[in-house]
Amino acid sequence: MGARTAQQYLAGLNDGREVWIGGESVKDVTSHPALRRGADSIGAWLDRQHEAGLRDVLTFASPESGDRVAMSFLRPVTQEELRLRSAAFLEAARWSGGMLGRTPDYLNSSFMALAAASEFFTAVNPEFGRNIQAYFRHLRENDVVLTHTLVNPSVNRRLTDQGIPSEQVALHIVRHTDRGIVVRGARLLATLGPLADELVVFPSTSLKDDPSSTRYAFAFAVPCSTRGLRFLCRDSYDTGRPAFDAPLSARFEEMDSVVVFDDVEVPWERIFLLEDPLSCNTVHSATNALIHMMHQVVCKNIAKAEFMVGLLCAMTWANQRDRAPQTQAQIAEAMCVVEMMKACLTASEADAEVDQWGTMTPDRMPLDAARNVFPQQYQRLVELVQLLGSSSLMATPAQADLTSAIAGDIDTYFALENLEAPQRIGLFRLAQDVAVSGFGARQALYERFFFGAPERVATMLFQAYDKEPLTKRIFDFLGRPDSLIDPADGAGRRGTASEAADGH
């Protein structure tokens, strides 16, 4: 099959999946008003793979079937192939201004790395190594739209922080069968859950490496229509308004959901890890899947920061505030975010190396820095839209007003020297959707916790960072007191740096 079309994707969503929203069971996610336009946007995202001008950017020929498949499935072995991947990530993210955070290329990148490191799974169980490779081929050749869910709900946070799941609610193994395992419990939080083809369940928080944790230790994938699987959705931020009134929330609602597993049976061939806490705790780092996921995310961050800079420039040009030095300084802050993200991407690719699995892998540290910085900086970007938009974010009549009995008032009182009233209102409704609406608030929250709690992400950077050379440099520096003494003092030498080091 290869790269799918919107029509193929949407048809596949009518598979009897169980989705709940607002107290009602959703019969068809492709027609439900809270989900329909989000599904259409994922379909449109897939359709772009077939555009003549984008075909070679977004797809490549499968080494197995020869069909065109998504570039995010390409296993890079050279730096040039790594750059082909980031070019596809950027093209895909810029289409939505980075406002679709869980596009399929995110998890595609993960499974590319997991399959390339199949020996990691084979070391646990040879069947698991074969399973991860077969599943990757299934994803690539069928252009499967994936979601994932990582975190167990918590009843007692004190115990959860010690790696002890809350057995009343945490997803766990109930029993083994001839066909696989049966699991029960819940997981947080599946972004795009109701609109994905399949659900991946991987560990996220660390488990205690002892027998008490084995029933919580697994990695598997199941279709979203699997019997016993339920998606419990939050309120939709797509309120049904025209795209003029809600230019982002009318298009890019990627619904988040809690996933309930009511004795769901997982077949053996879809299990990648099982009852091995240590392998579950280390899978993302040991396979470098985390790095390849970060590679895609930094491209999304670039697109999102660029979108915000463009919006700030458009707003301040329209109201002629862009001439003020203070305004220029504020927008320059946003421009710095763009350039920092681009620099991190460039550095990670320039210093990329082939890993132990034979995959060209970006340098982790620039990507890790980017994923720590961007969640903080995005809050500032939103704040800048609020500061530079001010009351114009509230002075936003609806599309219906433009052709109503008060259309004359609209044309007279909402025009700017640079823009007629409809264009001015459309621009600031976009800014409103970014910085004021429920959709915009969700985007800010999403970015803040994209990879988990900020302090946890920062701790991971601290632990992975090569601190020893820098620390040694300080002690070497302190071991050369002559460099700190004014020669006029006539003080003698007290030892060289190497001598000081040898003396430890």
Secondary structure, DSSP 8 states (H G I E B T S, - for coil): --S--HHHHHHHT-S--EEEETTEEES-TTT-TTTHHHHHHHHHHHHGGGSTTTHHHHEEE-TTT--EEEGGG----SHHHHHHHHHHHHHHHHHTTT--TT-THHHHHHHHHHHHTHHHHHHH-HHHHHHHHHHHHHHHHHT--EEEE-B---S-HHHHTTT---TTTB-EEEEE-SSEEEEEEEEEEEETGGG-SEEEE---S---SSGGGGGG-EEEEEETT-TTEEEEE---S--S--TTTSTTTTT----EEEEEEEEEEEEGGGEEEES-HHHHHHHHHHTTHHHHHHHHHHHHHHHHHHHHHHHHHHHHHHTTGGGSHHHHHHHHHHHHHHHHHHHHHHHHHHT-EE-TTS-EE--HHHHHHHHHHHHHHHHHHHHHHHHHHGGGGT----GGGGGSTTHHHHHHHS--SSS-HHHHHHHHHHHHHHHTSHHHHHHHHHHHTTTS-HHHHHHHHHHHS--HHHHHHHHHHHT-GGGGS-GGG-------HHHHHHT-
